[in-house]
Amino acid sequence: MQIGFSAQNIDELFAEWSQRTEASLQVNSSETILELPPQMGKGWIRQMRLSSE
């Protein structure tokens, strides 16, 4: 299976990927977690926003 993406930033990429693959996407103010769907394997991708202070 080949999937193409055209997002301009990582947040758009996560959102587009979750729509196309039926992955679970959880977003809050400090992190984004994308859980892989079973057909793609087992695991997740996590993006954490670090404070500048």
C-alpha positions, 0 to 999 in steps of 0.5 A: 500500500502506498500513501502520499501526503501533501501537508505543509507542516507536521500538524497538518501531516498528522491530521491528514495521515490519521484521516487516510489511515484511520489512525487515532489522533490525540491533540492537546496544548503540549503534545500530539499522539498518532496511534498507528492503525493495526494494518500498519503495525503496532505503536505510535508517533508522539510530538511534544512541544517544548517550553522556551522558558 
